[in-house]
Amino acid sequence: MIRELIARREGENHGLHQQYLNPFLVRVLSIIGYDVVYVRGEGPWLYDKEGNRYLDFLSGYSVFNLGRNHPKVKAALMEVLELDRPNLVQMDCPLLAGLLAERLVEVTKRAFPGLERVFFTNSGTEAVEGALKFARAATGRPRFLHLEHSFHGLTLGSLSVNGDAYFREGFGELLPATAIPMNDLDTLERELKVGDVACFIVEPIQGKGVYVPDDEFLPGAQELCRRYGALFVLDEVQTGFGRTGRLFCGEHWGLEPDIVTVAKTLSGGYVPVGAIITRPEVHRKVFRNLERAVVHSNTFGMNELAMAAGLAALEVLEKECLVERAAEMGARFMAGLKGLQAKYEMVADVRGKGLMLGIEFGPPSSLKLKAAWKGVEGVKRGLFAQLIVMGLMREHRLLTQVSAHGVNIVKFLPPLVVGEEEIDYALSALDAVLAEAHRFPGGIWGLAKDLVKGALGARA
Ligand SMILES: Cc1ncc(COP(=O)(O)O)c(C=O)c1O
């Protein structure tokens, strides 16, 4: 039925979304040349109807660390379907959930000893919502601390700890929360001292902007949290499962969080899944007696497809040594990016760890380029980075993204299965687009017209 339906309606994608989902998103995709109709995905590649292939350095925002449609995860899901399992009985203890929890604790404990209890969710934001509730239950305190530029999801609790006004504005009153500048331990301590903080929640490397903290910051923050009785919550929804060249990003600094949130890649790219992994003493404060056995729950969290996908994804990650591969390929990518930084004046910074990397652009000093830069950046900050993303897509079929709103940072999140060939292809594409960007008139500046028109339209 689905095969026939897809064959009959393929190509109507954008029209349907225009009509029923989000017409403004459809317009944005068309302006930046991302209005492709993809028909297939395999490993790090996407394919359109004409058979063109696209190198996916977006990875569905880090859902596809294993690459797309991994045969082992697919086989696990098909087995579950064939077995007609007793799914979602609810008043029940499903086996696969127990097995995935056992496996998650086993692998998590290698990085973060002491995290021994699991609660399954359906998304990253739901894991964060749960972590915030758990922190309140464990401490009896109301307020949360988070970093400027943070991103933890977009439901109301997660939005309360979001560090970007763009996402928060227009949605009314949120939970009591305070933003701390990255690397500012004095401000963190001042806020913790007030005594009303349930937890400090932090992405070990920030997804929006690929900001990497100084080496002293996170260990110092953890120490301060302990001193003032607040929980230290690490949000590894994006950085977890090998993305940064370690199984968990917090390992880079030897962290020992009280709670870790995960999601995205745990599904192997198929079905929604997430988890809150906590110390037993935190868990005990939430589920503390018979009366409160179901005080926090959900309907779909332990569904058999998600659990099977999680078990298979963890096995693939280990068997294919993808964490080590991310470290190795990340080092190659980073070396190439550093080379581009030395070569091009508008590359202001390159940063990140493993295969979570960013390149930041800044204003040029040569006269001709200055005028071009002002022409786009004067309309809206961050449009230059969007031009680079457009150039990479239009001329090289390489998918990337501008890393946050109003910044000139392009982010790269390749699947961890990429090899030297794909990394080198991406670097040469970036080299070519940057060469064009440093030539004016012409080059990718020709794309600016559409973009500026679009940006002006969006403001109107
Ligand atoms: C660090 C982090 N936390 C939470 C979330 C929210 O996850 P979801 O989109 O699955 O709700 C994201 C999503 O990008 C994320 O990067």
The ligand as a Tripos MOL2 file, in Angstrom:
@<TRIPOS>MOLECULE
LIG
   16    16     1     0     0
SMALL
NO_CHARGES

@<TRIPOS>ATOM
      1 C1         21.1970   19.0190   23.0800 C.3       1 LIG1
      2 C2         19.7860   18.8020   22.6850 C.ar      1 LIG1
      3 N1         18.8540   18.5640   23.6130 N.ar      1 LIG1
      4 C3         17.5830   18.3520   23.3020 C.ar      1 LIG1
      5 C4         17.1620   18.3860   21.9830 C.ar      1 LIG1
      6 C5         15.7180   18.1500   21.6680 C.3       1 LIG1
      7 O1         15.5680   16.9170   21.0600 O.3       1 LIG1
      8 P1         14.2210   16.5920   20.2240 P.3       1 LIG1
      9 O2         14.2970   17.4160   18.9800 O.co2     1 LIG1
     10 O3         14.2930   15.1130   19.9820 O.co2     1 LIG1
     11 O4         13.0860   16.9710   21.0920 O.co2     1 LIG1
     12 C6         18.0820   18.6230   20.9760 C.ar      1 LIG1
     13 C7         17.6500   18.6770   19.5800 C.2       1 LIG1
     14 O5         18.3240   19.0980   18.6930 O.2       1 LIG1
     15 C8         19.4340   18.8400   21.3240 C.ar      1 LIG1
     16 O6         20.3470   19.0820   20.4000 O.3       1 LIG1
@<TRIPOS>BOND
     1     1     2 1
     2     2     3 ar
     3     2    15 ar
     4     3     4 ar
     5     4     5 ar
     6     5     6 1
     7     5    12 ar
     8     6     7 1
     9     7     8 1
    10     8     9 2
    11     8    10 1
    12     8    11 1
    13    12    13 1
    14    12    15 ar
    15    13    14 2
    16    15    16 1
@<TRIPOS>SUBSTRUCTURE
     1 LIG1         1 GROUP 0 **** ****
